[in-house]
Amino acid sequence: MNPEVLTPLLDWLDLAGVAIFALTGALVAAKERQTFVTLAFFALITGVGGGTVRDLLIGAPVFWIHDAWVAAICLAMALFAWFTPTRWWDGRFLSVADGLGLAAYAVLGSAKALEYGLPPTPAILMGVITGCAGGIIRDVIAGRPSILMRPELYVTAAALSAGLTVLGDLAGLIREWVWVGATAAGYGLRLAAIKWNLSLPAYGRG
């Protein structure tokens, strides 16, 4: 089974997610004063990490192996990071950019999982994995504390985007509007979490 999954809107979400995550990966390497080869490597693994895990789990062809544009976009993001001063990206830029990639990729992951016949709950989980895995891989290889360990909401934002995507599909709503709304909702929650340090209650038992 190899359904035609991506509509033009999902194509754009896919490429936007790749580009944003690739840029965050390249910038992490740039801030560590690494070589261009390392920047390109970080751009690739961050850009395609979540989608690769998703495709392997749902039995789909790994998306970037068959699409030359994906690797080209990752390389372009590495070049962009290489030729720009790291001071341009100080502050919360990485978190803000990562949040957009997170929401877009969560929507894409759930929509693709549904097209491959997954039930609603696993489809939501595939959206969360698609959105989160690339950033996790980036942080682990860079030796940074994982983004999951930050106090503000992260996985919850991905789950919101993924959940709205699946619920909209179950309700029979117009998919394009659902995808746009789900991306905006997850990104909005992530931005709010960054700005106001929103978080769920932490485990407090001794």
N, C-alpha and C positions, 0 to 999 in steps of 0.2 A: 504494500500500500504506500503510495507516494502522492498524496493529495496536493493540489495546487493551493498553497496556504496563503501566500502573501498577496494582499490587495495593494494597490499603490500606496494607501495610507500606511499599512503595516510595513511596506518596503521603506518608507521614510522613517518610521519609528525604529526600524531595525538599524538603518544606517546612522541615524542620530544617536542611538544608544552606543553603537560601535565607536563612533567618532568621539563622543563625550568621555566614555570610559577609557579609550585609547589615550586621549589627551591627559586625563588624570594619571594614568600609568606613566606616561612619558615625563610629566611634571614631577612626580615622585622621584624618578631617577635623576632628573635635572637638579633637583634640590640637593641630591646627594653627590653632585658633581661627577656623574658617571659619563662614560663615553657615549657617542651616538649609537653604537651598536646596542648598548644596554638600554638606551632610551627606546629604540625601536622594539627591542624584545619586550620591555615592560608595556609599551603601547599595544603590542599584539596580544600578549597573554591577558591583559586587562580588558581589551576590547572584545575578545572572543571567548573569554573564559566561561562566563555564565551560559552563553548560547551553546557552547560545546558540551557542557555537562547536561544541559536540557536535551539536546538532540540525541546524545548517547542513551539517556534514560528512556526517552519516548520511542526510540527505534527509528529516528529520522536520519537522513544523510546529514553529516556535519556541515552546517551551512556555509562556512567560509572556505571549505575545501573546494567547493564547486562554484565559487563566486570570486573572481579576481578582484572585484572592487573592494572587498572587505580588507584584504591585506594592503591594498593601495591606500585606503583611507587611514589605516593604522600607521603606515609609513609617513603619510602626509602630516598626521598629527605629531609624530616624532620630530619631523623636520620643523614644524611650526614651533614646538617647544624648544628645539635646539637653537633657533634663531631669535628667540625672545628672552628678555631678562627675567629671571625668576622673581624679581621684585614686583613684576606685573601681577603675579598670582598670589601675592601674600594675603593674609587674612583668611576669610572664609570661602574664597573662590572654589577651592577644591571640593569642599563639602557641598556648596551650592550646585556646582556642575555635576558632581556625582549624584546628587539627588534627582536631577532631571534624567540622567541615564538610568537610574534605579527605577523610576516610575515608568518610563517608556519601555524598558526591557521587561518589567513585570507584566505589562499589558501584552507585549508581544509573546512572551513565554506562555501565558495562559491561553491566548488566542490560538497559538500554534498547537498546544497540547489538546485543546478541544477539537481542532481539525483532525488530529490523529486519533481521535476516538477515546481520549481519556475521560473518566467520570469527573464531575465537578470538583471534588476535593483534591484529587491528585493534580488536576489542571491548575488549581490555585497554588498548590505547592510548587509546580513547575514554574509558575510566574515568579514566585519568591526566589527560587533557586537561580533563575535566569537573571533577576535583578541584582542579587547579592553576591553570587559566586565570584564574579570578576574582581570586585573590590577586595574580597577576602583573599583571593590568590595574590593580588598585588601587594597587599599589606604583609602577608606571611613571607613572601619572597624578599620583600624590602626590609624585613626584620622590624616592622612597625607594629604597635599594638593594633589588633584588628579593629576595623571600623565598627564591628558588632559590639565591641566592648565599651564604646562610648555611651554616656548616659542617655542621650536624647534618642527619640524614636528613629529607627532605621528599618528593621525588618517589618515593623508594623506598617510603615508607609508602603513598602512593597506589597504587603498582604492586602492593604486597602485597594491598591490599583488592580491587583490580580483578582481579588474578590468581586469588585465591581464589574470587571470584564466578564467573569463567569456568570454573575447574576443577570447582567444585561443580556447575555446569550440565552439563558434559561427563560427570561421574560419575553424573548423574541423582539427586542428593541433593535433599532437600526444600528448595525455594528459600528459604523464609522463614528457615530455620535457617542456610542458607549466607549469606544477606545479613546477618543479625545477627552471625554469627561473623566474616565478612569485615570488617565495620565495626569490631568490637571489636579485631580483630587489627591493622588499620592504625592505629587510634587508639592502641592500646597501644604500638605501635612508635614512633609520633610522640611520645607522652609520654615514653617511655624516651629517645628522642633528645634531647628538650628537657632532661630532668633530668640526663642523664649525657654530653651533648654527643657522642652517637654519630654517627659519620660514616664514609663509605667512604674508602678511600685516595685522596688527591689526586694529580693529575698532577705528577710531580716531575722531569721531564727538562728540561734547559736548552735 
